[in-house]
Amino acid sequence: MHIEIRHLRTVKAIHDEGGLARAASRLNITQSALSHQVKTIEDQAGVELFVRRAKPLRLSAAGLKLLRAAERILPEMAALEAEFSGLRSGRSGRLHIAIECHACFEWLFPVLEQFRRAWPDVDIDIRPGLAFGALPALQREEVDLVVSSDPEDLEGVEFTPLFDYEPVFVAASDHPLAARPFVTAEDFADQTLITYPVDRSRLDVFTELLGPAGVTPAAIRQVELTAMILILVASQRGVAVLPDWVVRDVRMDGDYVTRPLTETGVTKRLFAATRLDDTRLPFMAHLLRLARTEPLKLQRRPAAE
């Protein structure tokens, strides 16, 4: 049996209109062509689908089964056609995100809230479990955007700059190092460093300061939430290094201070990695503009073009 979508539309139109003439008009074909199509469907099915002597024309038991299939399948096909049309026009699609920068949740959620209102038909999801294999997942099309501060030369992948930030030292206001104008790698040697629970290769304090200097903190304590890190710092349980945009608008009544890493400070840039074919999709381009230029509460400044 080889039943086509047009056959399902024919059966439903005849049932809805109660006759061949009105159904033919609805389908924009001649009544003769419709009659021929009905015969073709019945030949394919091997059974009669209509009670010929009934007025108005009605479906047989077999025809009703085909009608039920049409009522289930045709709306699904219409939804699929609409989805494909949205994909072609750039109105809809998938935006699954992986984040290598653990602190980035602090600014990403406000961006996504604005994006959601502008693009309600785009499926948004965050895949935190892919943080350590995010770029390969992007190439395998498991995710569509990766937030990273470590651009790589990858075939088919484009890194769009978002904004620059400064990793800053955070300590309690009465901590001995709080009196310094800046801190150095050696200052961490006898400290408990509070970090996010990620590999050292993803932490700016190690890649930009401690690693090159060959310094290891006295102890490392891993904490999931930024707010908890700040509470522990203010309670003299250790020190931390966080992006400046994370702590800029946090108020703890002077319980902690921030200082530059080294006399000249350290500057890093955050990037959005996307597949080349996806970068200029209308919704993707809008998301990148939001992330770079919207006056987000926690964003320091937009990156240079």
Summary of the structure (lengths in Angstrom):
residues: 305
radius of gyration: 30.6
end to end distance: 59.4
largest distance: 99.0
contacts: 925
relative contact order: 0.14
helix: 46%
strand: 21%
